[in-house]
């Protein structure tokens, strides 16, 4: 296994399974979803590397001493609001014996964190400040006089905020967030997160598959109208509707979108193909489930945006959520759903959001299938580690396209992945 | 409110879902009603969202239609074990009732897992036909993790 700082590995052209198949973005070897050594490498090179990892919402920690705990790859972290209003993030690991410093999802500490094991304490920046019985008791015991606290603080992460999303990175090389995302994707984040938000609920959804299968699914505009019947029938999105996909120049991030329009020709195209996901007889008994209003000053009905490596920002009409993907092993992950609205929502808008939240989440009319399809892949490829998947809709490149009948943004993911992994 | 009738209402509820007679499920609610599936933590924090939310019987019927016609998932069913209802209070014939539940999910391959535990927080009133129905059923799950997907209501 390499380390993050080994410069030679970055230049390596081959994986430990050999060269990337056909050296193509349109081919993905199945071992990337299975291999434990590769998984460890991902934790080091991607999550602990030069990436911005979502750690909380600004709205989660409005006041001094408010904190949340989270994970950056495999590393537990604390993110906390400091006295001057800035946000700090550091590894949630006591310098003494490695215990979690904070073990709740969040809360408020006044001025310091204290590890419960031996009461070593940390300031809001994660600096080791206090050692219980440091000078011993009655001159006996205690720490050696030359013990330097500064050498033993938990690792610190830099933080940045964009539209109320708080990100953290361990690397000094990670560029500023707007540069990291590129102008187009940054604009699409700001389009949705344009004013103070309020959290409406949190749910978690464990999935029996590798984390990358979910991120690919999110970026895969091709599947939406085919796997999700609810989508197609109620014209929330359909491949034949206007829309497209934006891919950041480095391939890492994407935003797909649908523009509202009546589309008779599109409906015919679906019928000709006799696709399962088109049924004219399916109507809602209570159409108030989906009576959206345009709230972002444009005609974009739906925008799904991903930030490499593991965050999704979703606007499906008035149903807004962030989804954080937390990896739990080669074949386990969890989606942390946070549903939100805005502080200035009217009661009518609040109800509208509550109803539209039926569309997403573990029980979502249009997202339910995404919960099981990754597991179907994980099980399907069990004996195919040396085989490849075909990701060739719309060609073999990873640029923005004015259609969603493409896998361009999925290829973008692999372009970025290979760069980080040195493949 | 008659305790036996409340027990019968809960028994009918669990039986409709567990026997996959989903069309019977909305009939146990008033036309105007609230059904919400959420967690104890969301309730404690004052967060309103649910992973399922309906404010009419018709919306519950849409859940069943989607379950039958639209959504795709690996075959599974539930077994509810519903505890005894406790009437917390009554105002103008509407009873506030709390009833604990446990749901085992039986997957296609035979695996039986505890899928959810929690309690139902209900408002129950008598319909014109004399039957008890839910004016409100808030499903408060003890935990916040929903494995893979939730197709069938709790």
Interface residues (C-beta under 8 A of the other chain):
Chain A: X199 X200 X201 X202 X203 X204 X205 X206 X207 X208 X227 X229 X230 X233 X279 X282 X284 X285 X286 X288 X289 X334 X339 X350 X351 X353 X354 X355 X357 X358 X361 X362 X363 X364 X365 X368 X369 X371 X372 X375
Chain B: X37 X38 X39 X41 X42 X47 X48 X49 X50 X51 X52 X53 X54 X55 X56 X58 X59 X61 X62 X65 X66 X69 X70 X71 X72 X73 X74 X144 X145 X146 X147 X148 X149 X150 X151
